[in-house]
């Protein structure tokens, strides 16, 4: 089991888009394994590679009731999103100690390369959909606080920094 450290919110890598993954290799599979170990150790329901400093479009999501159902995704993209929104308190280990309610589409259809290197389209609903969208934001250089007003974002970043110094 390899649990990787998270980069801090101030690291510029969290604020730029990650590079596409050209093919699923053994190295990519090992990164996914580390990402799942890291996600489970948080504990969390998703993780994007940039959160641990790897600038590739890789994500894992496991919003199942019991662990071991992680979906491994390379180059995920939302094809369709429901009009109906769902609010959820979102957080990030890159910004510890704070969270905010974010409204996102309740369901999404996502296309990605799976762990076999095949293009897959899958529907995600509820917490699964929220987590997938949260991870895709990370791959695009966005953090959940980017959905907030500038003042609210500034307050949460400052609060997290204060909590981290303790």
Buried (B, 14 or more C-beta within 10 A) or exposed (E): EEBBEBBBBEEEBBEEEBBEBEEBEEEBEEBBBBBBBBBBEBEBBBBBBBBBEBBBBBBBBBBEEEEEEBBBBBBBBBEEBBEEEBEBEBBBBBBBEBBBEBEBBBBBBBBBBBBEEEEBEBEBBEBBBBBBBBBBBBBBBBBBBEBBEEEEBEBBBEEBBEEEEE
